[in-house]
Amino acid sequence: FTNKDILLGMSFLDKLYPHIITKIHWWFTTPCRQKLGAKRVNNKVRKTTPWIKGSEKITQKLENVIQSNHNIEIIIFSINKIKLLQDKLELLYNDNPLQGWEKHKTKIKIELIDENSIVTQKPLKYNFNNLTEFKMHIKELLDNKYIQESNSIHTSPTL
């Protein structure tokens, strides 16, 4: 049971093709033909206010939401919860791409269909500034051992 309201915009409804509204459900059909059902819940916290007709733009203020201290406590509690989750996630994700490499080591080998053919493609043309930047990045990747030099006869442009 929830006391949250969901506002569905027209662009959202356009993406979820036909929608069928029944007394207790709102059924959507996704582009891959899956049916999703959202249960309709009457929110007792909201007070009813008549819609004020104005211009075609959505400029009307939302006056039918009751503000209370209880809502503020919930928001503060949610922010504290997010901080706890962020602290746990920082242990798993950081700026070091090799963290956990030994545990989940992945090496890739590309095998050619015809081993006797040589794959070559002429190099792309870059301006001097781009070449300088590419060399700097490649040097950094080599120094940190993220990539290794290759003397393969097969060539193709990168970056």
Secondary structure, DSSP 4 states (H G I P E B T S, - for coil): ------PPPHHHHHHS--EEE-SSEEEEE-TTS-EEEEE----TTPPP-PPPP--SS-------PPP-HHHHHHHHHHHHHHHHHHHHHHHH--S-TTTTTTTT-----PPPSSTT-----PPPP--HHHHHHHHHHHHHHHHTTSS-----S------
